């Protein structure tokens, strides 16, 4: 039967390739490929289901050019990576060993991160062109990386270490399906920034004291290849980092590039030599010269930049140019564009003239470094005045930049914009700049060596202060715009636009607030950065900068009250979660509230009141909470602030939980849930947990504790946990996991899923720099180990208790103490459990936890043979739980009391206690508590039946 598929279109998996149009689609979305990747895919598609030989693929993508085998591997790996971005099901390009590749409709399965979206933070491997003259080195390195855990590519500057490392990384990623994390260390200036740089690449905020633990934990999620590029200036720190990561992980491999040996444990050094050049003294033909990789690279790069072809007449001169450049790829690539505008003999002559001024003068500098410096100096000397000024100013950007941004930082030259754009074009043509396309926008980027060279010139020229000041003002405008756009852009679009600019903000603030003395500019930068820090849960950045900015505000006697108010509110937003000094925290909140009232800003007043009210719900401060909540509602009503009204409702719900009024909690949160669902406007500050997720989480926990539908509550907190993972917002995840899912899973004894969620919590604590919440994670970890039977260590549990007891006031939830007590009972450590219970009853147990704490006390009493005391304690626990409307604690107390009565052969009394409670549950019968209650009822019925049979027999 004839195929209905149009001959110009080939389909595979979810993809459609239009051969004539040379366009690839995944459903309705176009998949953009490079030219050579497209040629390879078209060749494979033309023989779909059949093996296409390597020779045919070479002819398709590199017609008439001799290309090494490694280029094909790298391009295929890149093509696979692109397809996998659009279809995670697997690889549609299959390898036929030693022969070629073929395209299939069926994907080979690949490891999936579904359900584990943050297992590891892979980074984009830089783009790679044709690799020339490195086939043997790449093959050797692939074998070395495959069998060793730490490989270091060592060679002179500009020799092509990064290029080779990228090629190896792409092959490992494509053929082994191993994720690659690429870290460029060339931009950092000191050893101390190595670990923060890797943490930033992995999405772990800098500043944490336990960054190495967080890095190791993140990398250990799965087998990965970590590429650390340009390590020579920070070799000691890199060596330490490698040793720690390799010691703490099992399947991580590390590939470094450096100008020197790291001298780290287990380091395998692979020395990289210069590209081969023709021997001196001969006058070879073009074909002979191109057999050597150095001139081949020079000619190919010149051909890519324009219409250049090597002739026999210039072959010898081109060979001499490569010899003078010592076969260094970077120097060759910088020289290549000159062949388009000058004869090879003129290029060689100018090269000789430039080297006369540099080579041989600084004898302590290695020759290759002097040659590279001479190349850069030579390139710079040929720039026009405007090109040189643009190059120096562009060194301020560590990331790709837009032309408009460059206009801002070079404003002190008062250049006409047209002149600046011409200078950019000139720099691009001379390979001093590269172009990147992202989101339909063209950006420029300096090569790293060129940036370092230009930055030094910027300092020598005395322009650092002017350029840095202009850069800081530019960043200020960017983030002022971000505040405006946050209200109108979809959250994902806003995040994609500004999340990558966090380092720009940090750099500008460092210069303005900490270095230059332009304090007012620094204060404004801190204020405009607050929404980004809120969105990214960069709590430590916000706290540190707000505190420094407020101190600087007083130091310069600034009088802008609105500016101070925003700084106070920014500090208040994080203080409520991480402050250990309650008096200082409340003083901060009250300052913000007073100032907001002084300036008449009701929305700001609401923010301050939310922070104060939530803090006053902590133990010891609740008497004033109701008054603060009343003030919050009044301010929110006056300003029409719906998010503040929603916060008011959630805080009232927390107050109801504290008072154990579960019906009120459930009714209030169900109403709030509908209001949020139907609302079209935004929510409160993202330094709060997302209010939709928080409401679902608290409602689920309340339904599990205080209703006859624990199954509904369990499903609801599971949904909230899923939403929290998808939100990628640090505090939302920490809040929901510590106050919802982990609590419910521990009570339901699902320690496997609990362990998975606990790992997510620990990762979030590390990533978002809130180590003050580590005691809660430790509490759950120790409890899960004991309750699941995997460890019997009372000392570790008691250390977890001490950490909670002496930690943040926010940790003062007696549910944690009850969990640790249960864990100690599970491993038979009754005396240690009694110590925790005695402490809790001494300070006064929280009302919501009193029934469960009494039940645990009864277990202790029974272990000591005091059954009568236990009977009284359980009866009291049951009565209090019934009065509170706490069905979970009521069921547990009734089950324990019924079991006690059954042992005393008081069957009817036991049934009277348990049957009325069990009979009112409507779902959740697979939960351990209801299953245990059902078993006790079965035992009671069996005992009753046996008693009846015994009486009948006696008659």
C-alpha positions, 0 to 999 in steps of 0.5 A: 500500500502506498504511503500517504506521507508527503514525499517532502516530509519525514516523521519520526516520534513526535517530530516532522522534518520538511526536507525541502524547507529544511525545517524541523517541527515538534508538534507546532513548535519549530526545532532550530538546528545548526546547518551541519546538524540539519544536513546530518538529520536530512541524510539520516531521514532520507534513509530512515530505518537504514544505516547511513555510513559515516562516509555518507554523513561526512559527505552530507555535512562537510562536502569536499572537506576532510574532517576528523571522526570526532567532529561527527561524534560531537555533531551527532551528540549535539543533535541528540541533545537538541532532540532530547530537549523537545522529547525526553522519551529517548534517542531517535538516532541510533548508533551502529558500531563502527559503521554509522547511524540510523534514524528510527521511529522508536526511541531508546529509553533514557533515564528520566528525572520525572518526579525528581525535577531538581535531581541535578542542575545541568548547564549549557555546554558552550557551542563548539565549531569544527574541531581540527587536529585533536582526534587522537587527544579526544579519543584518549580523553574519552577513554581516560574520563571513562575509567578515571574520576579526575582528569586534568587537561594541561597545556599553555594558554590558548592551546585549545584545552577548552575546545577539547574539553567541550568535545569530550563533554558532548561525546560523553553526554551524547553517547553515554547519556550522562548529564554534564555540568560545565563551569567556567572559572576564568571569570573569577578573581580569587580562590575563595570564589571557586566554590560559590561559582560552582554553587551558583551554576548548580542553582545553590545561592552563594553565602551558605556556610555549608556550600560544599555539602550542598554541592556534593549532595546536588551532584550525587543525585546521579552519575554526572560529568563535572567540567571545570574550565580554566583552573590555573589561577585557582588551582589550590581551591579547585584541587580541594573542591575535587577531592571533597566532591570525589570523596563524598560522591560515588558516580561523579567524574570531573574533567578540568582544564588548566595551565598547571597540574592541580596536584590533587589526589587521583588526578590523571594529567593529559598534556595537550600539545600545540597543533602541528605545523609544517616544518620550516625551510620547505615551500610546500603546496597548499594541499601539503600545508593543509595536511597539518592541523594548525594551518588547516584551522587558520584556513577554515576559520578564515573561510568561515569569516569570508570567501578565502581559499589557500593558494599554492603561492601563499601556502608557505607564508601561511605555514610560517604564520602558524609557526610564529604563533606556535600552533596556538589555536586561540592566536590562530583564530584571532589572526584568521580574519586578517587573511580576508583583508590583507595578503598573507605576506603582509599579515606575517610582516605586521605580526613580526613587527608587533612581536618585536615589541613584546617577544623576548622582553619579559624573559620570565614569561613563558614564550607561548604566553608572550606570543598570545599576549603579542597577538592580543596587543597586535589585534588591539593596536589595529582597532580604531579609537572607537573600537578600542573604547568599545572593547574596553567598556565591554569588559564590564559585562561578564555575560552576553550584552545587548547593544543598548546596554553597551551604549549606556556604559560607554556614555562618558565618551559621548559617541554617536550611537551609529559610531558605537554600532559600527565599532561593534561590527568592526570588533566582530569582524576582527574576532574580538567579539562573538555573537549570540542569539537568544529569544530572537535577540542578538547579543555580543560576548567577549572571548574570556581571554579578550575580556581579561585583556580589555579589563586590564586596559580599562583599568590602565586607562583610568575609566573603571569608575566611569564605566562601573558607575554607568553600569550600575545605573544601567542595572538600576534601570533594568530592575526598575523596569522589572518592578513595573513588568512584574505586575503585567507579565506572566510569572514565567516570562518575568522569571525567564527575563530577569532570573539570569540577571542576579549576578549583574545585580550583585556586581552593581551593588558591590560596586555602588554600596561596598566599594565606590561610596555612591551610597544612594545608588547602592540603596536604590539598587538594593530596593529594586533587587528585592522582587528578584530576591523574593522570587528566587528565595535569595533570603541571605542576599536580601537580608545582608544587603538590606541590613547594610543598606539601612546602616548606610542610610543612617550613615549618610543621613538620607531623608528619603522615607519611602526608600527606608520603608522599602528597605525595612519591609525587605528586611522584615520579609526575611526576618520572620523566617530566619531571625533568632532574636525575637525582640529585634525582629519585632522591633524591625516589624514595628519600625516598618509599620510606624514608618508606613503609617507616617508616610500614609502607605497602606499597602506597606502597612499591610506588609509590615502587619502580616510579618508582625502577626505571623511572628506573634503567633510563635509561642510566647507572643500570641496574646498580642496576635489578635490585636495585630490581626485586627489592625491588618484586616482594617488596613487591608479593607481600607486599601482594598488589598485582597492579598493582604485580606487572604493573608489575614485569613491564613493567619486566622486559620493558624490561630484556629489550629493553635486553639484546636478549632479544626472545624473553623480551620477547615471552613475558613480555608475552604472559603479562602481556597475558592476565593483564590481560585476565582481571583484574577489578581496577584498574590502576596510577596513571594517571600511568603509561601505561595498562598494557593499552595500554602492554603491547600497544604494547611487545609489538607493537614487540618482535614487529616487531623480534624475531620473524619476524612483523613484520606482526603487530607492526605491527598490534599497535602500530596497535591500541595507537595507536588505543586511546591516542587513545580513552583521552584520557590524555596520558601514555599517548598520548605514551608509545605514540607515542614508543615504538611507533607512530612508531618502527614507521611510520618504519621501515616508511616510512609517512610519511603516517600517521606525519605524522598520528600526529606531529601527535597527539603534538605536540598531546598535548605541548602540551595536557598541558604536557610541553614537555620531550618536544618534542625527540622530536617534533622528531626525528620531524618532521625525519626524516619530512621528509627521508625523504619527500623534502619537505625537504633541510635538514641543519641542522634535523636536526642541531639536532634531534640537539642537542636530544635529546643535551642534553634529558631522560635519558629521551630517551637512546634510540639509536633516535632517533639511528639515525633521524636518521642515516638521514634524513641519508643520505637527503638525501646528508649523509654527513658530518653522519651520521658526526658522529651515529654518532661521538658514539653510538659514543663514548658507547657504543651501546645493545646493542639498537641496535648491529646497526642502528648498525653497518649505518648505519656501513657505509653511510658506509664504502661512500660513501667507497669502503671496501667491504672495511671495509663488508663486515666491518662488515655481517658483524659487524652480522649476527652480532650481530643473529642473536645478539640474536634481532633479526630486523628488524636481521638482515634489514636487515644481510643485505640490505645485505651481499647487495647488496654481494656482488652488486655484487662478482658474488659471487652464491652468497655473497650468496644464502647470506647472504640466503636463510636469513634471508628464508625464515624470515619468516612475515608482513609481506611488504608491509613495505619491508624484506621487499620490498627483500630480495625484490627483491635475491633476484630480482636474485640469481636473475636474475644466476645465470640470466644466468650459466648462460645465458652458460656454456651459450652459450660451450659 
